[in-house]
Structures are given as structure tokens and as C-alpha cells.
Amino acid sequence: MKNTEEAINGLSHKLVQPGETRWLSFEGSVSVVLKHYAAICLSLEEIYVSAGNMSCDAGGLLLTFRKSSTLLYLHVLNDILQPLARLSKTLQSSTGNIAAAMTFAKTTIEALREDFNLQDIAQKCDEEAELIVSAGVRLEADDSTTKQQQHRVCLKYRDAILRNLDQRFSDDVSQLCSLQTVLQQKEETPNFGHVARLMNVSADDLTAEWKILRRLPGDMTTNQSLVDLAVSTEKRAMFPTFSAAVRKTLLLPIGTATVERSFSTMNRILCSERCRLLPSHACQLMQLSIEGMTLPDVRDASDEQRSEVDGFINRAYDSWLSKPRRGLD
């Protein structure tokens, strides 16, 4: 049992270095597991042999880690999570803004679409498998799936990530963020047509109000300036259309709170009492829990539906105002 404790302590030391003050991210966790794959397998073997009550859990993990497909999936995760982790860090920066976040998001999407090479990943995985075997670990072929099936799973996962990113950082959202650029550069005659259509406001009213608004001194892109334009009684009276547009812009997500809440929701749904839910069923339950009511597309909605959407946005905005906010510009 002493050897088991030493193995666990040694593994823990490698996973979390002394003095580290932050929890490992998902990207960091996968990188560490890959870096110490052989040590993890050897530790699991030792625990399986001599740990008594822990043998069952260790044996199950060991069976998973010995599969060649597990190593491939972890390498794919590592290559996908790295650019996503950089995007997450950029979105959480206190010095960022919506326009800069959209630019970096588009770059990340293109990197995942163009630079993701499954053949290179598989080759790197095979080379690392040889090193792991030379360290004394017995890897086994995954008899339940073929190489082609494994590759389809990897590509399907990458494509699902891209679809999610395209939805969250679509061209329409990018056009909405152009309002931030207009406020920053204070152009004399910007084109508000696309923004007006997406926000269901009048482009002519935006243009008329902008002739006066652009003359106001100071930086109009700071978080405080935007909030002031959205909630100030005086400015709402002077610039009602712009105030409504900015109010909707402030609701655009530029952080990762949604992702963090998604994992919390998954942990609540996939609890120990419901551990046999199929992935598709769990996904549906998570969507119901996270997304809530389905909002109609205001571009094709009736007047009644638009009124319902505006009411929902106002309630969401009032809720947003009541929450603590970071100092984002």
C-alpha cells in the first residue's frame, strides 16, 4: 500500500506543481495528461494490483487509458482546445472590447477550419504511443471501433465546435459589433442599414441622432459611456433610437460565463443518479435548461412577435443592470 501512496503522490505532484495558485483549465488538464500518459498508466496499474477497494475504479480507468483510441481522442482534444483556450483568455481580458473579440474569434474559427490536420495528429499519436510502450505500458487496439470510425468521430467533434462558434460569432453578430467601431472612430456618415435591420430600429433615426451624438466629447466606447447612453434619462430622451440599439449591444456575450454555466448544467443533469443518459438526450436537456424559450428571428417576425422579443430584451437588460460587472471597455 505504501507503493500505491507513493505513486499517487508522485502523480499528484506532476499534475499540480507546488505553489500553483489557479485551477488547471480543460486545455491544461488534457496537456498534462498527455505529457504524463505513461506515468498515469503505470500508477493505475499499481493501484489496480494493491489498492484493495480502489482496484475496481483503477481497473476501469486503466482499460480506457490502454486503448489506442483514447490517446488519439486526447490528442485531438488538445489540438482543438488550445486555440479555444487562447480565445477564452482574450475574451476575459479586462482591456478588450467587442470589436477586438470578434476579430480574434474569426481568426480562431479559421485556424480550426484550415489548420486542423487529422492525419498529422494521428501520426504524432502513433509516435507517442511507441514512447509510451517503451516506458513499460501495454497499449491495446480498440476492437470496438475501426480507425476510420475513430477519425469520423474526431472530425464530427471538430465540425460541431465550428458550428457552435459560427453561431456565436456569426456575421450578423459581427455587424452588430460594428456599432462599437462607429462609436470609436466617430465617422461622419456611417452606414447604419445592417445594424438597424438586425436591431429592429430605424436607420434614418440612427443617422439623424448620430449627427448630434458624434459631437459629444470623450471616449464613447467605454463600458461606462455605453451604460450611460443606455440608461441616462436625459440621453434616452435625446437619442431614443441609439439608446435602444446600445441597450441591445450591451447584452452581447463577450465572456465565457455561458460556457462555465454549461459545464455546471451538465454536472447537474449528468449526476450519479442519471449517469446512463444518452449523449443526445443529455444534449437536449442541457439546451432546454440553458437556452430557455426560443426567440423568433426579428427579421421575419410579426409585430406581435417583435413586441414579445423587445419585452424579453428589456427584462434581460434590467437583470443585467442588477448584476456586478467587470470593468470592460
C-alpha positions in Angstrom: 0.0 0.0 0.0 3.0 2.3 0.6 4.0 2.0 -3.0 0.4 2.9 -4.1 0.5 6.1 -1.9 3.9 7.0 -3.4 2.6 6.5 -6.9 -0.5 8.7 -6.2 1.6 11.4 -4.5 4.1 11.4 -7.4 1.3 11.6 -10.0 -0.3 14.5 -8.0 3.0 16.3 -7.9 3.3 16.1 -11.7 -0.3 17.2 -12.3 -0.3 20.3 -10.0 3.0 21.9 -9.2 3.5 23.3 -5.6 2.6 26.9 -5.3 0.3 26.9 -8.3 -2.5 29.4 -7.5 -5.0 28.6 -10.2 -7.0 25.5 -11.2 -6.0 23.8 -14.4 -8.1 24.7 -17.4 -9.6 22.0 -19.6 -6.9 22.6 -22.1 -4.2 22.5 -19.4 -5.6 19.3 -18.0 -5.5 17.5 -21.3 -2.0 18.7 -22.0 -0.8 17.4 -18.6 -2.5 14.0 -19.1 -0.7 13.7 -22.5 2.6 14.7 -21.1 2.4 12.1 -18.3 0.4 9.5 -20.0 2.9 6.7 -19.2 3.1 7.7 -15.6 -0.6 7.7 -15.2 -1.0 4.2 -16.7 1.8 2.8 -14.5 0.2 4.4 -11.4 -3.2 2.9 -12.3 -1.6 -0.5 -12.7 0.0 -0.2 -9.3 -3.3 0.9 -7.7 -5.2 -1.9 -9.5 -2.8 -4.5 -8.1 -2.5 -3.3 -4.5 -5.2 -0.7 -3.6 -8.0 -3.0 -2.4 -11.3 -1.1 -2.6 -9.8 1.3 -5.2 -8.9 -1.6 -7.6 -12.3 -1.5 -9.4 -12.1 2.2 -10.3 -8.4 2.0 -11.2 -9.1 -1.1 -13.4 -11.8 0.7 -15.3 -9.6 3.7 -15.9 -6.7 1.5 -16.9 -8.8 -0.2 -19.6 -9.8 3.1 -21.0 -6.2 4.5 -21.0 -4.8 1.4 -22.6 -6.9 1.9 -25.7 -5.2 3.5 -28.6 -8.4 5.4 -29.4 -8.2 7.2 -26.1 -4.7 8.5 -26.9 -6.0 9.7 -30.3 -9.0 11.4 -28.8 -6.9 13.2 -26.3 -4.5 14.5 -29.0 -7.5 15.8 -31.0 -8.9 17.5 -27.9 -5.5 19.0 -27.2 -5.3 20.5 -30.7 -8.8 21.8 -30.6 -8.8 23.2 -27.0 -5.5 25.1 -27.4 -6.9 27.8 -29.7 -10.2 27.8 -27.8 -8.3 28.4 -24.6 -6.5 31.4 -26.2 -9.8 32.7 -27.3 -11.2 32.3 -23.8 -8.3 34.2 -22.3 -8.7 37.0 -24.8 -12.5 37.3 -24.2 -11.9 37.5 -20.4 -9.3 40.3 -20.8 -10.4 43.5 -18.9 -8.8 45.7 -21.7 -10.7 44.1 -24.6 -13.8 45.2 -26.5 -16.5 43.6 -28.7 -14.8 44.5 -32.0 -11.4 43.1 -30.9 -13.1 40.0 -29.5 -14.9 39.4 -32.8 -11.7 39.7 -34.8 -9.9 37.1 -32.6 -12.9 34.8 -32.7 -12.9 34.8 -36.5 -9.2 34.1 -36.5 -9.7 31.1 -34.2 -12.5 29.7 -36.4 -10.3 29.9 -39.5 -7.5 28.2 -37.6 -9.7 25.3 -36.5 -11.1 25.0 -40.1 -7.9 25.3 -42.1 -5.0 24.2 -39.8 -6.7 21.1 -38.2 -5.0 18.1 -39.9 -6.2 14.8 -38.6 -3.5 12.8 -40.5 -0.7 14.7 -38.8 -2.4 14.3 -35.4 -2.7 10.5 -35.9 0.9 10.3 -36.9 2.0 12.3 -33.9 -0.2 10.0 -31.8 1.5 6.8 -33.2 4.9 8.2 -32.5 4.0 9.0 -28.9 2.4 5.5 -28.5 5.8 4.0 -29.2 7.4 6.1 -26.5 4.7 5.1 -24.0 5.1 1.4 -24.8 8.9 1.7 -24.4 8.2 3.1 -20.9 6.6 -0.2 -19.9 2.9 0.5 -20.7 0.9 -2.1 -22.6 -1.4 -0.3 -25.1 -4.1 -2.2 -26.9 -6.0 -1.7 -30.1 -9.6 -0.6 -29.7 -11.6 -3.5 -31.1 -14.9 -1.7 -30.7 -14.1 0.9 -33.4 -12.0 1.0 -36.6 -9.5 3.7 -37.4 -12.0 5.2 -40.0 -14.7 5.3 -37.3 -12.4 7.0 -34.9 -11.4 9.6 -37.5 -15.1 10.3 -38.3 -15.7 10.8 -34.6 -12.8 13.3 -34.4 -14.0 15.2 -37.5 -17.6 15.3 -36.3 -16.5 16.8 -33.0 -14.3 19.4 -34.7 -17.3 20.3 -37.0 -19.6 20.6 -34.0 -17.2 23.0 -32.4 -17.0 25.1 -35.6 -20.8 25.2 -35.9 -21.1 26.4 -32.3 -18.5 29.1 -32.9 -20.1 30.2 -36.2 -23.4 30.6 -34.4 -22.0 32.6 -31.5 -19.7 34.7 -33.7 -21.8 34.9 -36.9 -21.6 37.7 -39.5 -24.8 39.2 -38.1 -23.1 39.4 -34.6 -20.1 40.9 -36.3 -22.2 43.5 -38.0 -23.8 44.4 -34.6 -20.3 44.9 -33.2 -19.6 47.4 -36.0 -21.6 49.8 -33.9 -18.6 49.8 -31.4 -16.3 50.7 -34.3 -18.6 53.6 -35.3 -18.6 54.9 -31.7 -14.8 54.6 -31.6 -13.9 56.3 -34.9 -16.8 58.8 -34.9 -17.3 58.5 -38.6 -19.3 61.4 -40.1 -21.6 59.3 -42.3 -21.6 55.6 -41.4 -24.0 53.2 -42.9 -26.4 52.0 -40.2 -28.6 49.9 -42.5 -27.5 46.5 -41.4 -27.4 47.4 -37.8 -30.8 48.9 -37.9 -32.3 45.8 -39.6 -30.8 43.4 -37.0 -31.8 45.6 -34.1 -35.2 46.4 -35.5 -34.8 50.2 -35.3 -34.9 52.9 -37.9 -31.7 53.6 -39.9 -32.9 57.1 -40.6 -33.4 57.8 -36.9 -29.9 56.4 -36.1 -28.4 58.6 -38.8 -30.2 61.7 -37.5 -29.3 61.2 -33.9 -25.7 60.4 -34.8 -25.1 63.9 -36.3 -25.5 65.2 -32.8 -24.2 62.3 -30.8 -20.8 62.1 -32.5 -20.1 65.7 -31.4 -20.1 64.7 -27.7 -16.6 64.8 -26.2 -14.8 61.9 -24.6 -14.5 58.2 -25.4 -17.9 56.8 -26.3 -16.7 53.1 -26.4 -16.1 52.7 -22.7 -18.4 50.5 -20.8 -19.5 53.4 -18.6 -20.2 55.6 -21.6 -22.4 52.9 -23.2 -24.3 52.2 -20.0 -24.8 56.0 -19.5 -26.2 56.2 -23.1 -28.5 53.3 -22.5 -29.9 54.3 -19.0 -29.5 58.0 -18.6 -32.9 59.7 -18.7 -31.5 62.7 -20.4 -29.7 60.8 -23.2 -32.5 58.3 -23.6 -34.8 61.3 -24.3 -32.3 62.9 -26.7 -31.2 59.7 -28.5 -34.0 57.2 -28.1 -33.1 55.1 -31.1 -29.4 55.0 -30.3 -30.2 54.2 -26.7 -32.3 51.2 -27.7 -29.5 50.0 -30.0 -26.8 50.3 -27.4 -29.0 48.6 -24.8 -29.2 45.5 -27.1 -25.4 45.7 -27.8 -24.6 45.6 -24.1 -26.4 42.2 -23.9 -24.0 40.7 -26.4 -21.9 38.0 -24.7 -18.1 38.8 -24.6 -17.1 36.5 -21.9 -17.1 32.8 -21.1 -19.7 32.7 -18.4 -22.1 30.9 -20.7 -19.5 28.1 -21.2 -18.9 27.8 -17.5 -22.6 27.7 -16.8 -22.9 25.0 -19.5 -20.5 22.7 -17.6 -22.3 23.4 -14.3 -25.6 22.5 -16.0 -24.1 19.3 -17.4 -22.9 18.3 -13.9 -26.4 18.8 -12.5 -28.0 16.8 -15.3 -25.5 14.0 -15.5 -25.4 13.3 -11.8 -24.7 9.9 -10.3 -28.5 9.1 -10.3 -28.8 9.8 -14.1 -25.4 8.5 -15.3 -27.0 6.4 -18.1 -28.4 9.2 -20.1 -27.5 9.0 -23.8 -25.4 11.9 -25.2 -28.3 13.1 -27.4 -30.8 13.1 -24.6 -28.3 14.9 -22.3 -27.7 17.5 -25.0 -31.5 18.1 -25.4 -31.9 18.5 -21.6 -28.9 20.9 -21.5 -30.3 23.0 -24.3 -33.7 23.3 -22.6 -32.0 24.3 -19.3 -29.5 26.8 -20.9 -31.3 28.3 -23.8 -34.8 28.5 -22.4 -37.5 29.9 -24.6 -37.0 30.0 -28.4 -37.0 33.6 -29.7 -38.3 34.2 -33.3 -36.0 35.8 -35.8 -37.0 39.5 -35.6 -36.2 40.0 -39.3 -39.1 37.8 -40.3 -41.3 38.2 -37.1 -44.7 39.7 -36.9 -45.3 42.9 -34.9 -46.6 40.8 -32.0 -43.6 38.6 -32.0 -41.3 41.7 -32.2 -43.1 43.2 -29.2 -42.5 39.9 -27.3 -38.8 39.9 -28.2 -38.4 43.6 -27.2 -40.1 42.8 -23.9 -37.8 39.8 -23.3 -34.7 42.0 -24.1 -35.8 44.7 -21.7 -36.3 42.2 -18.9 -32.9 40.7 -19.7 -31.3 44.1 -19.7 -32.9 45.0 -16.4 -31.5 41.8 -15.0 -28.0 42.6 -16.5 -28.0 46.0 -14.8 -28.6 44.5 -11.4 -25.6 42.2 -11.7 -22.0 43.1 -10.8 -19.9 43.8 -13.9 -16.3 43.7 -14.8 -14.6 46.9 -16.0 -14.8 46.0 -19.7 -14.4 48.8 -22.2 
